Amino acid sequence: MIYLPILFLTLAVAPAVADQIELNNSIRPAEIDRYGCTIRQRPDHLTFRSFRDAWRSVAAVDLYSLRRHQIALDAGSCDCETLWPDWSIIEDEFDELGFAEPTATDSLHIAWSAEEYFPVISDLRDRLRIQCQEAE
């Protein structure tokens, strides 16, 4: 019988403390991609550590991936600065898409990625791989 009050208390308190839980990313050495370029780490202002905002970090990575592939293909270049541009290339669009809005939810990212990201990213990756292998 003691379990029922504990269960009730846990379920009542869990939503209130969900915003206080922070995900911890340990510091890792720089990663290198298949072309020998250092992969730029996501800046702190685009890294969301709370459990409820973790989707925003994924949205930032998806948007950055999409834009960096498009930029490299448009430039026809495989140099490291083109393959891994500064994260500032997505900041305005991240805000415009509403990903930074405090009231936004992961459903916003899910809808955007289903419409804008997933239909094209595989093709962009394949095209960039071909472009950069030919440049070698």
N, C-alpha and C positions, 0 to 999 in steps of 0.2 A: 504494500500500500504506500510505502514511502517513495516508491519510484514515480508515481503519478505526479506528485508536486514537483519533483526534480525535473521530470520531463516537461511539465508545463512551464517552469521557470526557464529552462534552457531554450525552449521554443519562443518564449516571450522576449528574452534578452538577445538572442542571436541576431535578429535584424538590426538592433540598436548598436551592436558592436562591430557589425560587418564592415563599416567604413573605417574603423580604427585598425583593422588587420592590415598589415603591410607585407607585401611580397618582397623578399630580399634577393637581389641579384648580386652575386659575388663578383668581385673584380677579376676579370679574366685577361690573359694576354691577348694581344691583337690577333685576329684571325686573318688568314690569307686565302683568297679565292683561287680558283683553278688557273687564273692568268697571272698569279703572283702579286696581285694587288691587295693592299691592306683594306679590310672591310671596315667602313666607318661605323662606329658604335652610335646607337640612337642617343641623342642628347637627353639630359635630365628632364627638360621641360616637355619632352614628348614621351617620357617614360612615366607611366601611371602605376603606382605601387599598391593601391588599395584593391581589394578583391573585386569590388563592384566596378572599378574603372579599368580593370585589366584589359578589357576589350579595346579601350582607346589605344593602348600600346600596340595591339595587333593591327588596329586600323591604321596607325602611323606606319607600321612596317609594310603593310599591304600597299598603301598609297605611295610610299617611297619606292618600293620595288617596281610598281607600275610605271612611275614617272622616270626612274633612272634607266629602265630598259628602253623606254620610248626615246629618251634623250640620246642614249648611246647609239641607237639605231638611226635616228634622224641625223646625228653627226657623222655616222659612218666610221666611228672611232672606237678603239679598244684600249685607249690609254687609261690609266688608273683614275685620273681626275674625272674623266667622262663616265667610266663605269661606276664610280662611287662618288658622286657629287656631294656637296654639302647638304645636310638635311634641311636647310632653309628653303630648298626648292619646293617643299610641300607645306610649309607653315601656313601660308595664306589659304591654300585650298583646304587644308585640314579644318581651319576655322569656318570657311565658306560652306563646307559640307555639313557643318553642325557637330562635328565630332568633339569639339572643345566645349560645347554648351553643357552647363552643369546638369540640365534636366534631360540630356540625351541618354538613350539606352543602347544596348548592344543591337537591338533590332534595326537601328539606323545603319550600323556597319554591315549587318547581315544583308539588308536590302541593297546597299551600295555594292558590296562585293559580288552579290549574285548578278547584278546588272552590269557593273563596270569592270570588275577585277577578274573573276573566274573565266568569263567568256574569252578573254584575250591574253592572259598572262602566259599560258603555255606556249602559244604561238610566238609571243615576244621573246621568251626564253630560248626557244628553238632557233629563231632567226638570229638572235645575238650570239648564240653558241656558234652557228655557222659563220657569221661575220667575223668573229674573233679567231676561230680556227683557221680561216683563210688568211688572216693577217699574220699568222705565225710564220 
